[in-house]
Amino acid sequence: MSEPKAQAKKTEEILPGVHHWTVSDDRVGGGRSDAYAVVDDDGTVTLIDPLPIDEKALRKLGDIDAIVLTAGNHQRSAWRLRKAFGVPVWAPEGAQGLEEKPDFEYVNGTTLPGGLNTFQTPGPTEAMYTLWLQKSPHAVVFISDLLSHEGRGAPTFVPGEYQDEPLRTRTSVQRILDHLPIQTVCFAHGAPILKDGASALRQALEQDDEFPHAPAP
């Protein structure tokens, strides 16, 4: 099964309309995994890479409208929650390893429920996406498996052994900096960075020990 065994009890609102929860993930050796929910202006809720959580906590946010996956390996609780809430799942076109068929597929430049915009960021796998959201006054990016963040210091790159093309991952991070305004960075594995997220991404590139001379795009 794709789900971790642990279940979160509640969400935390990290920005107006952006909620977060985390679990200790037995599938990755007890490391941290993180998920998000975006509440739109009309009160509808979009779940991003959802992890196990008490469904009452999600219902408190509003009417669950959709589930969005940033990559095939982030299906997590998507299928169970799709059934529980009767909502569609959106997944990247070409996503690998999905246990069920998504209701919709998306490509680069698609506008998704919740006002999320898709930006393809390959490296860990080809069909991997960063989601960008303008949540006034904050610009937020939801990064998949490009980087993780332990909670202190700069984000770090996921080890190259777990990526299809680790050099391409570095290029994807540079492209995010070049093309997307960023204040807040939300990670699939690690604590969100709420302010000056662009500087944190630059620092990750500057402090990269594994590929210190990664080519610019």
Beta strands, then each sheet from edge to edge (+ up, - down):
strand 1: 12-15
strand 2: 18-25
strand 3: 31-39
strand 4: 44-48
strand 5: 63-68
strand 6: 89-92
strand 7: 104-106
strand 8: 111-112
strand 9: 116-120
strand 10: 129-135
strand 11: 138-143
strand 12: 147-148
strand 13: 156-157
strand 14: 184-187
sheet 1: 1+ 2- 3+ 4- 5- 6- 7-
sheet 2: 8+ 9- 10+ 11- 14-
sheet 3: 12+ 13-
end
